[in-house]
Amino acid sequence: MTSKNKYGHIRRNSKSGGQAWKWAVIAAVCIWGLAVCAWGTQRLAALFGYHKALGEPIGTAFGLQWHCPWKLLEWSEMAAQFDQAQAVVDQTYLVGAGLPLLGLILYAASQQGLKGRDDLHGSAKWADYAEIGKMGYLNGEGVYVGGWYDE
């Protein structure tokens, strides 16, 4: 539903069904970030052969040692010394932050509607005598460009 204000801009009246969907999106982004960090952490741990210098894993499952997902943030400084490890960190950050950011940009772009007046195209015309008089230009008032020849 739209309405116009006095300047001709179209204003959308929002009929929000509540805030539940916003919390669902926030939760999904958090879960996505945690899953991607876990993926990156496991890739780095495998790249370094699950070395003891990485710290104690939180557990073992599927034949792998599992580290806390946020260890990626701790290890990223160390990974900067190795090209392969830095590539893993960069890919993880790109997938973890880049895809949600791209989704946010696409969502924001889809919410942008056409703004302004829809009656301006083809609405220009020459003013007649009554319209010029109503504006006060025949009394010598106001600023105008051009002139009027009264027949």
N, CA, C and O atoms as a GROMACS GRO file, in nm:
protein
  604
    1MET      N    1   0.084  -0.116   0.000
    1MET     CA    2   0.000   0.000   0.000
    1MET      C    3   0.089   0.123   0.000
    1MET      O    4   0.189   0.128   0.072
    2THR      N    5   0.054   0.221  -0.080
    2THR     CA    6   0.135   0.342  -0.088
    2THR      C    7   0.048   0.464  -0.064
    2THR      O    8  -0.073   0.460  -0.084
    3SER      N    9   0.111   0.572  -0.021
    3SER     CA   10   0.044   0.700  -0.008
    3SER      C   11   0.143   0.808  -0.048
    3SER      O   12   0.264   0.786  -0.047
    4LYS      N   13   0.091   0.924  -0.085
    4LYS     CA   14   0.178   1.033  -0.129
    4LYS      C   15   0.179   1.143  -0.024
    4LYS      O   16   0.075   1.177   0.032
    5ASN      N   17   0.297   1.198   0.000
    5ASN     CA   18   0.303   1.314   0.087
    5ASN      C   19   0.295   1.439   0.000
    5ASN      O   20   0.279   1.428  -0.122
    6LYS      N   21   0.305   1.557   0.058
    6LYS     CA   22   0.282   1.679  -0.018
    6LYS      C   23   0.390   1.709  -0.121
    6LYS      O   24   0.370   1.793  -0.208
    7TYR      N   25   0.504   1.642  -0.113
    7TYR     CA   26   0.610   1.665  -0.210
    7TYR      C   27   0.605   1.565  -0.325
    7TYR      O   28   0.689   1.571  -0.415
    8GLY      N   29   0.511   1.477  -0.325
    8GLY     CA   30   0.493   1.384  -0.435
    8GLY      C   31   0.571   1.256  -0.422
    8GLY      O   32   0.564   1.171  -0.511
    9HIS      N   33   0.645   1.238  -0.314
    9HIS     CA   34   0.718   1.114  -0.297
    9HIS      C   35   0.624   1.004  -0.250
    9HIS      O   36   0.533   1.028  -0.170
   10ILE      N   37   0.647   0.886  -0.300
   10ILE     CA   38   0.562   0.775  -0.263
   10ILE      C   39   0.612   0.717  -0.131
   10ILE      O   40   0.730   0.685  -0.118
   11ARG      N   41   0.524   0.703  -0.036
   11ARG     CA   42   0.560   0.648   0.095
   11ARG      C   43   0.491   0.513   0.109
   11ARG      O   44   0.370   0.501   0.089
   12ARG      N   45   0.568   0.412   0.144
   12ARG     CA   46   0.511   0.280   0.164
   12ARG      C   47   0.465   0.265   0.308
   12ARG      O   48   0.538   0.298   0.402
   13ASN      N   49   0.345   0.216   0.324
   13ASN     CA   50   0.294   0.187   0.459
   13ASN      C   51   0.326   0.043   0.490
   13ASN      O   52   0.279  -0.049   0.422
   14SER      N   53   0.406   0.023   0.592
   14SER     CA   54   0.450  -0.112   0.627
   14SER      C   55   0.346  -0.180   0.713
   14SER      O   56   0.293  -0.122   0.807
   15LYS      N   57   0.316  -0.304   0.679
   15LYS     CA   58   0.227  -0.386   0.761
   15LYS      C   59   0.309  -0.506   0.808
   15LYS      O   60   0.295  -0.617   0.757
   16SER      N   61   0.393  -0.480   0.904
   16SER     CA   62   0.482  -0.584   0.956
   16SER      C   63   0.402  -0.682   1.041
   16SER      O   64   0.318  -0.642   1.123
   17GLY      N   65   0.430  -0.809   1.021
   17GLY     CA   66   0.362  -0.912   1.097
   17GLY      C   67   0.433  -0.942   1.227
   17GLY      O   68   0.402  -1.043   1.291
   18GLY      N   69   0.525  -0.861   1.269
   18GLY     CA   70   0.598  -0.884   1.392
   18GLY      C   71   0.748  -0.888   1.364
   18GLY      O   72   0.793  -0.867   1.251
   19GLN      N   73   0.823  -0.914   1.468
   19GLN     CA   74   0.968  -0.914   1.459
   19GLN      C   75   1.027  -1.055   1.453
   19GLN      O   76   1.149  -1.070   1.451
   20ALA      N   77   0.944  -1.157   1.452
   20ALA     CA   78   0.993  -1.294   1.458
   20ALA      C   79   1.083  -1.328   1.341
   20ALA      O   80   1.183  -1.398   1.359
   21TRP      N   81   1.052  -1.281   1.222
   21TRP     CA   82   1.134  -1.314   1.105
   21TRP      C   83   1.272  -1.251   1.116
   21TRP      O   84   1.370  -1.309   1.069
   22LYS      N   85   1.281  -1.132   1.178
   22LYS     CA   86   1.412  -1.067   1.193
   22LYS      C   87   1.502  -1.150   1.285
   22LYS      O   88   1.621  -1.166   1.259
   23TRP      N   89   1.443  -1.202   1.394
   23TRP     CA   90   1.521  -1.285   1.486
   23TRP      C   91   1.560  -1.415   1.420
   23TRP      O   92   1.668  -1.469   1.447
   24ALA      N   93   1.474  -1.467   1.333
   24ALA     CA   94   1.507  -1.590   1.259
   24ALA      C   95   1.624  -1.566   1.165
   24ALA      O   96   1.712  -1.652   1.152
   25VAL      N   97   1.627  -1.452   1.100
   25VAL     CA   98   1.738  -1.418   1.010
   25VAL      C   99   1.866  -1.400   1.090
   25VAL      O  100   1.972  -1.448   1.048
   26ILE      N  101   1.859  -1.333   1.203
   26ILE     CA  102   1.977  -1.313   1.287
   26ILE      C  103   2.031  -1.448   1.334
   26ILE      O  104   2.152  -1.471   1.332
   27ALA      N  105   1.941  -1.536   1.377
   27ALA     CA  106   1.982  -1.669   1.421
   27ALA      C  107   2.046  -1.747   1.307
   27ALA      O  108   2.146  -1.815   1.326
   28ALA      N  109   1.988  -1.738   1.187
   28ALA     CA  110   2.043  -1.810   1.072
   28ALA      C  111   2.181  -1.759   1.036
   28ALA      O  112   2.270  -1.839   1.004
   29VAL      N  113   2.202  -1.628   1.042
   29VAL     CA  114   2.334  -1.571   1.012
   29VAL      C  115   2.436  -1.615   1.117
   29VAL      O  116   2.551  -1.645   1.083
   30CYS      N  117   2.396  -1.618   1.244
   30CYS     CA  118   2.487  -1.663   1.350
   30CYS      C  119   2.524  -1.810   1.332
   30CYS      O  120   2.641  -1.848   1.346
   31ILE      N  121   2.425  -1.892   1.303
   31ILE     CA  122   2.452  -2.035   1.280
   31ILE      C  123   2.542  -2.052   1.158
   31ILE      O  124   2.634  -2.134   1.160
   32TRP      N  125   2.515  -1.975   1.052
   32TRP     CA  126   2.599  -1.980   0.932
   32TRP      C  127   2.743  -1.944   0.967
   32TRP      O  128   2.836  -2.014   0.928
   33GLY      N  129   2.762  -1.836   1.041
   33GLY     CA  130   2.896  -1.792   1.078
   33GLY      C  131   2.969  -1.896   1.161
   33GLY      O  132   3.088  -1.922   1.140
   34LEU      N  133   2.898  -1.957   1.256
   34LEU     CA  134   2.958  -2.061   1.340
   34LEU      C  135   2.996  -2.183   1.256
   34LEU      O  136   3.104  -2.239   1.274
   35ALA      N  137   2.908  -2.224   1.166
   35ALA     CA  138   2.937  -2.340   1.080
   35ALA      C  139   3.056  -2.313   0.988
   35ALA      O  140   3.141  -2.401   0.969
   36VAL      N  141   3.063  -2.194   0.932
   36VAL     CA  142   3.175  -2.161   0.842
   36VAL      C  143   3.306  -2.152   0.921
   36VAL      O  144   3.410  -2.196   0.872
   37CYS      N  145   3.301  -2.096   1.042
   37CYS     CA  146   3.422  -2.092   1.126
   37CYS      C  147   3.468  -2.233   1.160
   37CYS      O  148   3.588  -2.261   1.160
   38ALA      N  149   3.373  -2.322   1.191
   38ALA     CA  150   3.409  -2.461   1.220
   38ALA      C  151   3.473  -2.526   1.098
   38ALA      O  152   3.572  -2.598   1.110
   39TRP      N  153   3.417  -2.499   0.981
   39TRP     CA  154   3.472  -2.553   0.856
   39TRP      C  155   3.615  -2.503   0.835
   39TRP      O  156   3.705  -2.582   0.804
   40GLY      N  157   3.637  -2.372   0.852
   40GLY     CA  158   3.771  -2.315   0.835
   40GLY      C  159   3.869  -2.365   0.938
   40GLY      O  160   3.985  -2.392   0.906
   41THR      N  161   3.823  -2.377   1.062
   41THR     CA  162   3.909  -2.427   1.170
   41THR      C  163   3.954  -2.570   1.140
   41THR      O  164   4.071  -2.604   1.157
   42GLN      N  165   3.860  -2.653   1.097
   42GLN     CA  166   3.895  -2.792   1.067
   42GLN      C  167   3.990  -2.801   0.947
   42GLN      O  168   4.080  -2.885   0.944
   43ARG      N  169   3.971  -2.715   0.849
   43ARG     CA  170   4.063  -2.715   0.734
   43ARG      C  171   4.204  -2.676   0.775
   43ARG      O  172   4.302  -2.736   0.731
   44LEU      N  173   4.214  -2.573   0.862
   44LEU     CA  174   4.347  -2.532   0.910
   44LEU      C  175   4.410  -2.641   0.995
   44LEU      O  176   4.529  -2.669   0.982
   45ALA      N  177   4.332  -2.702   1.084
   45ALA     CA  178   4.385  -2.808   1.168
   45ALA      C  179   4.435  -2.924   1.084
   45ALA      O  180   4.541  -2.981   1.112
   46ALA      N  181   4.360  -2.960   0.980
   46ALA     CA  182   4.404  -3.069   0.891
   46ALA      C  183   4.529  -3.029   0.813
   46ALA      O  184   4.619  -3.110   0.792
   47LEU      N  185   4.535  -2.903   0.771
   47LEU     CA  186   4.652  -2.855   0.697
   47LEU      C  187   4.778  -2.864   0.782
   47LEU      O  188   4.885  -2.895   0.730
   48PHE      N  189   4.768  -2.839   0.911
   48PHE     CA  190   4.882  -2.847   1.001
   48PHE      C  191   4.894  -2.984   1.067
   48PHE      O  192   4.972  -3.002   1.160
   49GLY      N  193   4.817  -3.080   1.018
   49GLY     CA  194   4.828  -3.217   1.068
   49GLY      C  195   4.784  -3.232   1.213
   49GLY      O  196   4.835  -3.319   1.284
   50TYR      N  197   4.691  -3.151   1.256
   50TYR     CA  198   4.639  -3.156   1.394
   50TYR      C  199   4.754  -3.150   1.495
   50TYR      O  200   4.754  -3.221   1.595
   51HIS      N  201   4.851  -3.063   1.468
   51HIS     CA  202   4.970  -3.049   1.552
   51HIS      C  203   4.931  -3.006   1.693
   51HIS      O  204   4.832  -2.936   1.713
   52LYS      N  205   5.011  -3.049   1.791
   52LYS     CA  206   4.984  -3.016   1.931
   52LYS      C  207   4.991  -2.866   1.958
   52LYS      O  208   4.930  -2.818   2.053
   53ALA      N  209   5.065  -2.792   1.875
   53ALA     CA  210   5.076  -2.647   1.894
   53ALA      C  211   4.942  -2.576   1.871
   53ALA      O  212   4.925  -2.462   1.912
   54LEU      N  213   4.850  -2.644   1.807
   54LEU     CA  214   4.717  -2.585   1.784
   54LEU      C  215   4.631  -2.586   1.910
   54LEU      O  216   4.529  -2.518   1.916
   55GLY      N  217   4.672  -2.662   2.008
   55GLY     CA  218   4.596  -2.670   2.132
   55GLY      C  219   4.516  -2.799   2.140
   55GLY      O  220   4.512  -2.877   2.045
   56GLU      N  221   4.455  -2.818   2.253
   56GLU     CA  222   4.376  -2.938   2.276
   56GLU      C  223   4.245  -2.930   2.199
   56GLU      O  224   4.176  -2.828   2.203
   57PRO      N  225   4.210  -3.038   2.130
   57PRO     CA  226   4.079  -3.038   2.064
   57PRO      C  227   3.968  -3.054   2.167
   57PRO      O  228   3.992  -3.100   2.279
   58ILE      N  229   3.847  -3.016   2.129
   58ILE     CA  230   3.734  -3.031   2.222
   58ILE      C  231   3.678  -3.173   2.220
   58ILE      O  232   3.602  -3.212   2.308
   59GLY      N  233   3.717  -3.246   2.118
   59GLY     CA  234   3.670  -3.384   2.111
   59GLY      C  235   3.712  -3.449   1.980
   59GLY      O  236   3.775  -3.387   1.895
   60THR      N  237   3.676  -3.577   1.966
   60THR     CA  238   3.707  -3.653   1.845
   60THR      C  239   3.577  -3.713   1.793
   60THR      O  240   3.500  -3.772   1.869
   61ALA      N  241   3.554  -3.697   1.664
   61ALA     CA  242   3.435  -3.756   1.601
   61ALA      C  243   3.467  -3.780   1.454
   61ALA      O  244   3.539  -3.703   1.390
   62PHE      N  245   3.414  -3.888   1.402
   62PHE     CA  246   3.434  -3.925   1.261
   62PHE      C  247   3.582  -3.940   1.228
   62PHE      O  248   3.623  -3.917   1.114
   63GLY      N  249   3.661  -3.979   1.325
   63GLY     CA  250   3.804  -3.999   1.305
   63GLY      C  251   3.883  -3.870   1.298
   63GLY      O  252   3.999  -3.872   1.256
   64LEU      N  253   3.825  -3.758   1.337
   64LEU     CA  254   3.893  -3.627   1.333
   64LEU      C  255   3.893  -3.564   1.472
   64LEU      O  256   3.804  -3.587   1.553
   65GLN      N  257   3.996  -3.484   1.494
   65GLN     CA  258   3.999  -3.405   1.617
   65GLN      C  259   3.926  -3.274   1.586
   65GLN      O  260   3.953  -3.209   1.485
   66TRP      N  261   3.835  -3.236   1.674
   66TRP     CA  262   3.756  -3.116   1.651
   66TRP      C  263   3.799  -3.006   1.747
   66TRP      O  264   3.809  -3.028   1.868
   67HIS      N  265   3.825  -2.888   1.691
   67HIS     CA  266   3.863  -2.770   1.769
   67HIS      C  267   3.746  -2.673   1.771
   67HIS      O  268   3.658  -2.679   1.686
   68CYS      N  269   3.746  -2.583   1.868
   68CYS     CA  270   3.641  -2.481   1.877
   68CYS      C  271   3.642  -2.395   1.750
   68CYS      O  272   3.749  -2.360   1.701
   69PRO      N  273   3.526  -2.363   1.696
   69PRO     CA  274   3.520  -2.285   1.572
   69PRO      C  275   3.592  -2.151   1.580
   69PRO      O  276   3.650  -2.107   1.481
   70TRP      N  277   3.590  -2.085   1.696
   70TRP     CA  278   3.654  -1.954   1.708
   70TRP      C  279   3.806  -1.962   1.716
   70TRP      O  280   3.872  -1.858   1.720
   71LYS      N  281   3.862  -2.083   1.717
   71LYS     CA  282   4.008  -2.097   1.713
   71LYS      C  283   4.063  -2.040   1.582
   71LYS      O  284   4.178  -1.999   1.576
   72LEU      N  285   3.981  -2.039   1.478
   72LEU     CA  286   4.022  -1.982   1.350
   72LEU      C  287   4.070  -1.839   1.369
   72LEU      O  288   4.169  -1.797   1.307
   73LEU      N  289   4.002  -1.764   1.453
   73LEU     CA  290   4.040  -1.625   1.477
   73LEU      C  291   4.177  -1.617   1.545
   73LEU      O  292   4.257  -1.528   1.516
   74GLU      N  293   4.203  -1.710   1.636
   74GLU     CA  294   4.333  -1.714   1.703
   74GLU      C  295   4.443  -1.756   1.607
   74GLU      O  296   4.554  -1.703   1.611
   75TRP      N  297   4.412  -1.851   1.522
   75TRP     CA  298   4.513  -1.908   1.433
   75TRP      C  299   4.538  -1.823   1.308
   75TRP      O  300   4.637  -1.846   1.239
   76SER      N  301   4.454  -1.727   1.279
   76SER     CA  302   4.469  -1.652   1.154
   76SER      C  303   4.599  -1.573   1.149
   76SER      O  304   4.656  -1.555   1.041
   77GLU      N  305   4.647  -1.524   1.264
   77GLU     CA  306   4.774  -1.451   1.266
   77GLU      C  307   4.891  -1.545   1.233
   77GLU      O  308   4.982  -1.510   1.158
   78MET      N  309   4.885  -1.665   1.291
   78MET     CA  310   4.988  -1.765   1.263
   78MET      C  311   4.980  -1.810   1.116
   78MET      O  312   5.082  -1.833   1.052
   79ALA      N  313   4.858  -1.822   1.066
   79ALA     CA  314   4.838  -1.869   0.929
   79ALA      C  315   4.892  -1.771   0.826
   79ALA      O  316   4.923  -1.810   0.714
   80ALA      N  317   4.903  -1.644   0.864
   80ALA     CA  318   4.952  -1.542   0.770
   80ALA      C  319   5.094  -1.572   0.724
   80ALA      O  320   5.137  -1.520   0.621
   81GLN      N  321   5.168  -1.654   0.800
   81GLN     CA  322   5.306  -1.687   0.764
   81GLN      C  323   5.314  -1.792   0.654
   81GLN      O  324   5.420  -1.813   0.596
   82PHE      N  325   5.203  -1.859   0.626
   82PHE     CA  326   5.203  -1.967   0.529
   82PHE      C  327   5.097  -1.938   0.422
   82PHE      O  328   4.981  -1.910   0.454
   83ASP      N  329   5.138  -1.945   0.298
   83ASP     CA  330   5.046  -1.911   0.189
   83ASP      C  331   4.922  -1.999   0.186
   83ASP      O  332   4.810  -1.949   0.171
   84GLN      N  333   4.940  -2.130   0.199
   84GLN     CA  334   4.826  -2.221   0.194
   84GLN      C  335   4.729  -2.194   0.310
   84GLN      O  336   4.608  -2.194   0.291
   85ALA      N  337   4.785  -2.172   0.427
   85ALA     CA  338   4.701  -2.147   0.544
   85ALA      C  339   4.629  -2.013   0.531
   85ALA      O  340   4.513  -2.001   0.570
   86GLN      N  341   4.696  -1.912   0.478
   86GLN     CA  342   4.634  -1.782   0.459
   86GLN      C  343   4.520  -1.792   0.358
   86GLN      O  344   4.418  -1.724   0.372
   87ALA      N  345   4.536  -1.876   0.257
   87ALA     CA  346   4.430  -1.896   0.158
   87ALA      C  347   4.307  -1.958   0.224
   87ALA      O  348   4.194  -1.921   0.192
   88VAL      N  349   4.328  -2.051   0.316
   88VAL     CA  350   4.215  -2.113   0.388
   88VAL      C  351   4.143  -2.008   0.472
   88VAL      O  352   4.020  -2.003   0.471
   89VAL      N  353   4.218  -1.924   0.543
   89VAL     CA  354   4.158  -1.819   0.625
   89VAL      C  355   4.080  -1.721   0.538
   89VAL      O  356   3.967  -1.685   0.570
   90ASP      N  357   4.139  -1.679   0.426
   90ASP     CA  358   4.073  -1.585   0.336
   90ASP      C  359   3.944  -1.645   0.279
   90ASP      O  360   3.842  -1.576   0.271
   91GLN      N  361   3.949  -1.771   0.239
   91GLN     CA  362   3.829  -1.836   0.184
   91GLN      C  363   3.720  -1.846   0.291
   91GLN      O  364   3.602  -1.827   0.263
   92THR      N  365   3.761  -1.876   0.412
   92THR     CA  366   3.663  -1.888   0.521
   92THR      C  367   3.596  -1.754   0.548
   92THR      O  368   3.474  -1.748   0.564
   93TYR      N  369   3.673  -1.648   0.554
   93TYR     CA  370   3.616  -1.516   0.576
   93TYR      C  371   3.526  -1.475   0.460
   93TYR      O  372   3.420  -1.415   0.481
   94LEU      N  373   3.567  -1.508   0.340
   94LEU     CA  374   3.486  -1.474   0.223
   94LEU      C  375   3.352  -1.546   0.225
   94LEU      O  376   3.247  -1.484   0.204
   95VAL      N  377   3.354  -1.676   0.252
   95VAL     CA  378   3.230  -1.753   0.256
   95VAL      C  379   3.147  -1.714   0.378
   95VAL      O  380   3.024  -1.702   0.369
   96GLY      N  381   3.213  -1.694   0.492
   96GLY     CA  382   3.141  -1.664   0.616
   96GLY      C  383   3.080  -1.526   0.619
   96GLY      O  384   2.969  -1.509   0.670
   97ALA      N  385   3.148  -1.427   0.566
   97ALA     CA  386   3.096  -1.290   0.569
   97ALA      C  387   3.046  -1.244   0.433
   97ALA      O  388   2.950  -1.168   0.424
   98GLY      N  389   3.111  -1.290   0.327
   98GLY     CA  390   3.076  -1.243   0.193
   98GLY      C  391   2.938  -1.284   0.147
   98GLY      O  392   2.865  -1.202   0.092
   99LEU      N  393   2.901  -1.409   0.169
   99LEU     CA  394   2.770  -1.456   0.124
   99LEU      C  395   2.655  -1.390   0.200
   99LEU      O  396   2.558  -1.347   0.138
  100PRO      N  397   2.662  -1.379   0.334
  100PRO     CA  398   2.555  -1.306   0.403
  100PRO      C  399   2.549  -1.158   0.361
  100PRO      O  400   2.441  -1.101   0.350
  101LEU      N  401   2.666  -1.098   0.339
  101LEU     CA  402   2.668  -0.958   0.295
  101LEU      C  403   2.606  -0.943   0.157
  101LEU      O  404   2.531  -0.849   0.132
  102LEU      N  405   2.637  -1.036   0.068
  102LEU     CA  406   2.576  -1.033  -0.065
  102LEU      C  407   2.425  -1.049  -0.055
  102LEU      O  408   2.350  -0.980  -0.125
  103GLY      N  409   2.380  -1.139   0.031
  103GLY     CA  410   2.236  -1.156   0.053
  103GLY      C  411   2.171  -1.029   0.106
  103GLY      O  412   2.060  -0.994   0.066
  104LEU      N  413   2.239  -0.961   0.198
  104LEU     CA  414   2.188  -0.836   0.253
  104LEU      C  415   2.178  -0.729   0.145
  104LEU      O  416   2.079  -0.656   0.139
  105ILE      N  417   2.279  -0.720   0.061
  105ILE     CA  418   2.278  -0.621  -0.047
  105ILE      C  419   2.164  -0.650  -0.145
  105ILE      O  420   2.093  -0.558  -0.186
  106LEU      N  421   2.147  -0.777  -0.182
  106LEU     CA  422   2.039  -0.813  -0.274
  106LEU      C  423   1.902  -0.786  -0.211
  106LEU      O  424   1.811  -0.740  -0.280
  107TYR      N  425   1.888  -0.815  -0.083
  107TYR     CA  426   1.761  -0.787  -0.015
  107TYR      C  427   1.734  -0.637  -0.014
  107TYR      O  428   1.623  -0.594  -0.044
  108ALA      N  429   1.835  -0.558   0.022
  108ALA     CA  430   1.816  -0.413   0.027
  108ALA      C  431   1.781  -0.358  -0.112
  108ALA      O  432   1.696  -0.270  -0.124
  109ALA      N  433   1.846  -0.411  -0.215
  109ALA     CA  434   1.816  -0.366  -0.351
  109ALA      C  435   1.674  -0.403  -0.391
  109ALA      O  436   1.608  -0.328  -0.462
  110SER      N  437   1.626  -0.518  -0.347
  110SER     CA  438   1.491  -0.560  -0.384
  110SER      C  439   1.385  -0.478  -0.312
  110SER      O  440   1.271  -0.472  -0.358
  111GLN      N  441   1.419  -0.413  -0.201
  111GLN     CA  442   1.323  -0.333  -0.126
  111GLN      C  443   1.313  -0.190  -0.177
  111GLN      O  444   1.224  -0.116  -0.137
  112GLN      N  445   1.404  -0.152  -0.265
  112GLN     CA  446   1.401  -0.017  -0.320
  112GLN      C  447   1.299  -0.010  -0.432
  112GLN      O  448   1.316  -0.073  -0.536
  113GLY      N  449   1.196   0.065  -0.411
  113GLY     CA  450   1.095   0.082  -0.515
  113GLY      C  451   1.118   0.212  -0.590
  113GLY      O  452   1.206   0.291  -0.554
  114LEU      N  453   1.042   0.232  -0.693
  114LEU     CA  454   1.048   0.358  -0.765
  114LEU      C  455   0.994   0.467  -0.676
  114LEU      O  456   0.892   0.449  -0.609
  115LYS      N  457   1.060   0.580  -0.674
  115LYS     CA  458   1.018   0.690  -0.590
  115LYS      C  459   0.984   0.809  -0.677
  115LYS      O  460   1.026   0.819  -0.792
  116GLY      N  461   0.907   0.899  -0.622
  116GLY     CA  462   0.870   1.019  -0.695
  116GLY      C  463   0.726   1.010  -0.742
  116GLY      O  464   0.650   0.925  -0.697
  117ARG      N  465   0.693   1.097  -0.831
  117ARG     CA  466   0.555   1.103  -0.880
  117ARG      C  467   0.541   1.024  -1.007
  117ARG      O  468   0.630   1.023  -1.093
  118ASP      N  469   0.429   0.957  -1.019
  118ASP     CA  470   0.407   0.879  -1.140
  118ASP      C  471   0.325   0.956  -1.243
  118ASP      O  472   0.294   0.902  -1.349
  119ASP      N  473   0.289   1.081  -1.212
  119ASP     CA  474   0.209   1.159  -1.307
  119ASP      C  475   0.290   1.269  -1.377
  119ASP      O  476   0.231   1.355  -1.442
  120LEU      N  477   0.424   1.267  -1.364
  120LEU     CA  478   0.503   1.374  -1.422
  120LEU      C  479   0.532   1.354  -1.571
  120LEU      O  480   0.541   1.453  -1.644
  121HIS      N  481   0.546   1.234  -1.614
  121HIS     CA  482   0.580   1.210  -1.755
  121HIS      C  483   0.463   1.252  -1.844
  121HIS      O  484   0.353   1.197  -1.834
  122GLY      N  485   0.487   1.348  -1.930
  122GLY     CA  486   0.384   1.393  -2.022
  122GLY      C  487   0.283   1.486  -1.961
  122GLY      O  488   0.177   1.507  -2.020
  123SER      N  489   0.311   1.544  -1.845
  123SER     CA  490   0.212   1.631  -1.780
  123SER      C  491   0.242   1.780  -1.801
  123SER      O  492   0.165   1.863  -1.754
  124ALA      N  493   0.352   1.815  -1.869
  124ALA     CA  494   0.385   1.956  -1.890
  124ALA      C  495   0.288   2.017  -1.992
  124ALA      O  496   0.246   1.951  -2.087
  125LYS      N  497   0.255   2.146  -1.971
  125LYS     CA  498   0.166   2.216  -2.065
  125LYS      C  499   0.186   2.365  -2.047
  125LYS      O  500   0.246   2.409  -1.949
  126TRP      N  501   0.136   2.441  -2.142
  126TRP     CA  502   0.138   2.586  -2.131
  126TRP      C  503   0.025   2.630  -2.039
  126TRP      O  504  -0.087   2.578  -2.048
  127ALA      N  505   0.055   2.725  -1.952
  127ALA     CA  506  -0.049   2.777  -1.862
  127ALA      C  507  -0.146   2.866  -1.939
  127ALA      O  508  -0.106   2.936  -2.032
  128ASP      N  509  -0.273   2.862  -1.900
  128ASP     CA  510  -0.370   2.952  -1.963
  128ASP      C  511  -0.386   3.077  -1.876
  128ASP      O  512  -0.322   3.090  -1.771
  129TYR      N  513  -0.470   3.169  -1.920
  129TYR     CA  514  -0.486   3.298  -1.853
  129TYR      C  515  -0.530   3.282  -1.707
  129TYR      O  516  -0.479   3.352  -1.620
  130ALA      N  517  -0.622   3.192  -1.681
  130ALA     CA  518  -0.672   3.173  -1.544
  130ALA      C  519  -0.562   3.120  -1.452
  130ALA      O  520  -0.551   3.163  -1.337
  131GLU      N  521  -0.482   3.027  -1.501
  131GLU     CA  522  -0.374   2.972  -1.419
  131GLU      C  523  -0.267   3.076  -1.388
  131GLU      O  524  -0.214   3.081  -1.277
  132ILE      N  525  -0.236   3.160  -1.487
  132ILE     CA  526  -0.136   3.266  -1.465
  132ILE      C  527  -0.189   3.368  -1.365
  132ILE      O  528  -0.115   3.416  -1.280
  133GLY      N  529  -0.317   3.401  -1.376
  133GLY     CA  530  -0.378   3.494  -1.282
  133GLY      C  531  -0.380   3.438  -1.141
  133GLY      O  532  -0.358   3.511  -1.044
  134LYS      N  533  -0.406   3.308  -1.128
  134LYS     CA  534  -0.410   3.243  -0.997
  134LYS      C  535  -0.273   3.247  -0.930
  134LYS      O  536  -0.264   3.256  -0.807
  135MET      N  537  -0.167   3.241  -1.008
  135MET     CA  538  -0.030   3.247  -0.953
  135MET      C  539   0.011   3.389  -0.918
  135MET      O  540   0.112   3.408  -0.851
  136GLY      N  541  -0.065   3.490  -0.960
  136GLY     CA  542  -0.035   3.628  -0.926
  136GLY      C  543   0.062   3.696  -1.020
  136GLY      O  544   0.107   3.807  -0.991
  137TYR      N  545   0.095   3.636  -1.131
  137TYR     CA  546   0.193   3.694  -1.222
  137TYR      C  547   0.135   3.810  -1.303
  137TYR      O  548   0.212   3.894  -1.351
  138LEU      N  549   0.005   3.818  -1.319
  138LEU     CA  550  -0.056   3.926  -1.396
  138LEU      C  551  -0.061   4.056  -1.316
  138LEU      O  552  -0.084   4.162  -1.373
  139ASN      N  553  -0.039   4.049  -1.186
  139ASN     CA  554  -0.039   4.166  -1.099
  139ASN      C  555   0.101   4.222  -1.080
  139ASN      O  556   0.121   4.315  -1.003
  140GLY      N  557   0.198   4.165  -1.150
  140GLY     CA  558   0.336   4.211  -1.135
  140GLY      C  559   0.405   4.154  -1.012
  140GLY      O  560   0.508   4.206  -0.970
  141GLU      N  561   0.351   4.050  -0.953
  141GLU     CA  562   0.411   3.989  -0.834
  141GLU      C  563   0.490   3.865  -0.874
  141GLU      O  564   0.461   3.802  -0.976
  142GLY      N  565   0.589   3.832  -0.794
  142GLY     CA  566   0.663   3.708  -0.813
  142GLY      C  567   0.771   3.719  -0.920
  142GLY      O  568   0.789   3.823  -0.983
  143VAL      N  569   0.840   3.610  -0.937
  143VAL     CA  570   0.948   3.602  -1.034
  143VAL      C  571   0.900   3.514  -1.149
  143VAL      O  572   0.846   3.405  -1.126
  144TYR      N  573   0.918   3.560  -1.272
  144TYR     CA  574   0.878   3.479  -1.385
  144TYR      C  575   0.980   3.494  -1.497
  144TYR      O  576   1.054   3.592  -1.504
  145VAL      N  577   0.982   3.397  -1.582
  145VAL     CA  578   1.069   3.398  -1.699
  145VAL      C  579   0.977   3.395  -1.820
  145VAL      O  580   0.888   3.311  -1.829
  146GLY      N  581   0.999   3.485  -1.911
  146GLY     CA  582   0.913   3.491  -2.030
  146GLY      C  583   0.819   3.609  -2.019
  146GLY      O  584   0.848   3.706  -1.950
  147GLY      N  585   0.710   3.600  -2.085
  147GLY     CA  586   0.615   3.711  -2.083
  147GLY      C  587   0.478   3.664  -2.122
  147GLY      O  588   0.456   3.548  -2.156
  148TRP      N  589   0.384   3.760  -2.117
  148TRP     CA  590   0.245   3.729  -2.151
  148TRP      C  591   0.196   3.836  -2.246
  148TRP      O  592   0.207   3.956  -2.219
  149TYR      N  593   0.142   3.791  -2.354
  149TYR     CA  594   0.084   3.882  -2.451
  149TYR      C  595  -0.066   3.865  -2.443
  149TYR      O  596  -0.120   3.762  -2.483
  150ASP      N  597  -0.134   3.967  -2.392
  150ASP     CA  598  -0.279   3.961  -2.374
  150ASP      C  599  -0.347   4.012  -2.498
  150ASP      O  600  -0.332   4.130  -2.532
  151GLU      N  601  -0.418   3.928  -2.566
  151GLU     CA  602  -0.486   3.970  -2.688
  151GLU      C  603  -0.618   4.032  -2.661
  151GLU      O  604  -0.688   4.072  -2.754
   0.00000   0.00000   0.00000
